[in-house]
Amino acid sequence: MYVDPKHNEHAGNLRWLMAYCKPDLPRAVGGLTLYAVSAAMALVTPLISARIVDQVIEQHQLQLLAKLCILMIVVTVVRDAAYYGNAMWMERFGQNTVFRLVSDEYEKLHTLDFNYFNHTRTGDIMSRMTSDTDAIRHLLSWVSYQAINCVVMFVGALVMMTSIDWRLALALACVTPFLFVLTRKLSQHAKPLFLAIRNSLASMNSMVEENIEGNRVVKAFVREDYETEKFDERNDDYMERNMDMARNTRRYMPWLDGLGFSLQLITIALGGFLVLKGNMTLGGLVAFNSYLWMIDSPIRQSGWLVNDWQRFNASCVKIRRLLTATPRIREPQPADHDDASVASVAPVASAERTTTRMAAMPDHIDGAIRFEHVDFAFPDDPETPILTDIDFAIPAGARLGILGETGAGKSTLVNMIARFYDPTRGRVLIDGVDARDWPLRTLRSQVSVVAQDTFLFSDTIGGNISFGVDGAHTPSPEYIRHIAFIAGADDFIERMPEGYDTVVGERGVGLSGGQKQRLSLARAIADDPSILIMDDTTSAVDMETEAKIRQHLNELDGDKTIVTIAHRISSIKDSDLILVLEHGHIVERGTHEELVAKHGRYWAIYHKQLGAQSGQAQGYATDDGTDAR
Ligand SMILES: Nc1ncnc2c1ncn2[C@@H]1O[C@H](COP(=O)(O)OP(=O)(O)OP(=O)(O)O)[C@@H](O)[C@H]1O
């Protein structure tokens, strides 16, 4: 991270952002210096015009004309050069700052856990990464320049005007209090409106994102019209929020424009009067009029700048919320839990214990798993237990099978092994050590989960398989082929026109469900994990291929612990321990033979499957315990 998210946590948005701007502050100072040059040149120009009118036109000093014109050209060239130099530097300043910010946002996203993603819409996250950061870039690169320009030009022009004629300047200055009142009111009303626009955009983005991802479902159910109608509602809401903003702007902008006009009126009326009375030169009035234009533009712009400022604030709120979100699953922390039960550690202060233990943690996990009276409930619904009193142990290298009805809690249970969730009560021990004490990187690099919903990246098949392999060791094509063979994927990959170099689309578009599952399995075993978790991984694979995969996995070096969740008994019947889950409770446990002999729930499922599939014809295991295929 470029900036610690806790840094300036309670400071205002601008101060918080300064930490991101810091490395480029010299550039910003350079930009401001160039701006000062450009502003000074702009303020000098009307004085030259005044001399041309008074000395060349009024007093007929023609010899001065060429000199004054050359001076005017030089001043204009310097002003423009400084202006564009400033614009480039400020743009670079804004871009670099936003680069650091987006980079931190992205890094932060990777530290957030399942819980965060369960509750945050993708469109919302996308808005934070794109339009919100752009609002910040816009403020740094453009609004900051314009705001400074407005203030400098306003004050500078007033000072110059005072030096030309203080009475006329005083008359104009009387208008400024109204200006402050108006911009303040505009700002107050704009703030909530920008937040509403921001939320509406996020909601619309989420809907688009969902529809792109779920376009097959929409088409399959012929719900295009319904979805379009739903989208139109959100689009309408977005339009309305923007119209609210426009209405707010419209309420104040005419007044701000009117103020600008009143300045012109005062200048022409009072200035003309002073010239006629001989209290002011005509050149003075011309210069005064030029300064008036300098004042007019900041007044009219102030309303838009206030809008940009509030848009910036709304975006900062969202980005800061993301950057300070606290994941529940964190690296081992001293105060996270009571770890008195880790017997091997001397009874020293908790923080020291954790540090000592982390340093002493081995890099390798053997794969022994123990659940000690584990309960689990999702944080958003703590009253509904998902798992209750889960208690079992398997040694490293063993095979664990989990069977149970839909929604029984099987996926939740295995998600605790890789610490995607932590138990609400009890402990999950890996090699005898609480999973919360393992460094997350060590744990997750050696526990591979093949999740139920397969996700493949837009990459080649080879690239997808080697995704999880430690970056330092690029796997050889032979290794990737071998892994694909174990996962039963080699034959269909070889048949593809470009084999392992075939690019698969987002989410593996272009592959069948079973093919995607096999690629996900290959990706999981390519990293040679100590614990392999297969969550219904072969549900879409035909039984013959599934049997081959099981045989290949059994032939792997025997020290891998394999956890298999399945609905088919044939997928888990060779396990050393089978757990039958019902409503979050283990209701039966044992080997296939023990469970069949029990004549309980497992036996009932087994017989139902045998009956439904007519035994051998469909490849289910037979009563003698052998696979029918
Ligand atoms: N993010 C979540 N928030 C709240 N409840 C959840 C969440 N995810 C799952 N659940 C609930 O937890 C229970 C267990 O879900 P889980 O996915 O572990 O079941 P499962 O046994 O793996 O089911 P299946 O065989 O259908 O995959 C279900 O009742 C489900 O509704």
The ligand as an SDF file (V2000), in Angstrom:
LIG
                    3D

 31 33  0  0  0  0  0  0  0  0999 V2000
  -23.3840  -15.6130    2.6110 N   0  0  0  0  0  0  0  0  0  0  0  0
  -24.3510  -16.2140    3.2780 C   0  0  0  0  0  0  0  0  0  0  0  0
  -25.0890  -15.5410    4.1800 N   0  0  0  0  0  0  0  0  0  0  0  0
  -26.0840  -16.1370    4.8720 C   0  0  0  0  0  0  0  0  0  0  0  0
  -26.4030  -17.4490    4.7240 N   0  0  0  0  0  0  0  0  0  0  0  0
  -25.7050  -18.1780    3.8530 C   0  0  0  0  0  0  0  0  0  0  0  0
  -24.6530  -17.6150    3.0720 C   0  0  0  0  0  0  0  0  0  0  0  0
  -24.1310  -18.5890    2.2920 N   0  0  0  0  0  0  0  0  0  0  0  0
  -24.8260  -19.7180    2.5540 C   0  0  0  0  0  0  0  0  0  0  0  0
  -25.7720  -19.4690    3.4880 N   0  0  0  0  0  0  0  0  0  0  0  0
  -26.7090  -20.4550    4.0760 C   0  0  0  0  0  0  0  0  0  0  0  0
  -25.9190  -21.4010    4.7650 O   0  0  0  0  0  0  0  0  0  0  0  0
  -26.4880  -22.6820    4.6260 C   0  0  0  0  0  0  0  0  0  0  0  0
  -25.4110  -23.6770    4.2180 C   0  0  0  0  0  0  0  0  0  0  0  0
  -24.9390  -23.3330    2.9490 O   0  0  0  0  0  0  0  0  0  0  0  0
  -23.8450  -24.2270    2.2240 P   0  0  0  0  0  0  0  0  0  0  0  0
  -23.5080  -23.5570    0.9480 O   0  0  0  0  0  0  0  0  0  0  0  0
  -22.7440  -24.4880    3.1650 O   0  0  0  0  0  0  0  0  0  0  0  0
  -24.6500  -25.5680    1.9640 O   0  0  0  0  0  0  0  0  0  0  0  0
  -24.2160  -26.8600    1.1700 P   0  0  0  0  0  0  0  0  0  0  0  0
  -24.4610  -28.0300    2.0590 O   0  0  0  0  0  0  0  0  0  0  0  0
  -22.8450  -26.7130    0.6100 O   0  0  0  0  0  0  0  0  0  0  0  0
  -25.2790  -26.8620    0.0020 O   0  0  0  0  0  0  0  0  0  0  0  0
  -25.1460  -27.3940   -1.4970 P   0  0  0  0  0  0  0  0  0  0  0  0
  -25.0770  -28.8730   -1.4630 O   0  0  0  0  0  0  0  0  0  0  0  0
  -26.4030  -26.9270   -2.1440 O   0  0  0  0  0  0  0  0  0  0  0  0
  -23.9330  -26.7500   -2.0630 O   0  0  0  0  0  0  0  0  0  0  0  0
  -27.6170  -22.5690    3.6300 C   0  0  0  0  0  0  0  0  0  0  0  0
  -28.8170  -22.6040    4.3570 O   0  0  0  0  0  0  0  0  0  0  0  0
  -27.4330  -21.2140    3.0000 C   0  0  0  0  0  0  0  0  0  0  0  0
  -28.6600  -20.6320    2.7490 O   0  0  0  0  0  0  0  0  0  0  0  0
  1  2  1  0
  2  3  1  0
  2  7  2  0
  3  4  2  0
  4  5  1  0
  5  6  2  0
  6  7  1  0
  6 10  1  0
  7  8  1  0
  8  9  2  0
  9 10  1  0
 10 11  1  0
 11 12  1  0
 11 30  1  0
 12 13  1  0
 13 14  1  0
 13 28  1  0
 14 15  1  0
 15 16  1  0
 16 17  2  0
 16 18  1  0
 16 19  1  0
 19 20  1  0
 20 21  2  0
 20 22  1  0
 20 23  1  0
 23 24  1  0
 24 25  2  0
 24 26  1  0
 24 27  1  0
 28 29  1  0
 28 30  1  0
 30 31  1  0
M  END
$$$$
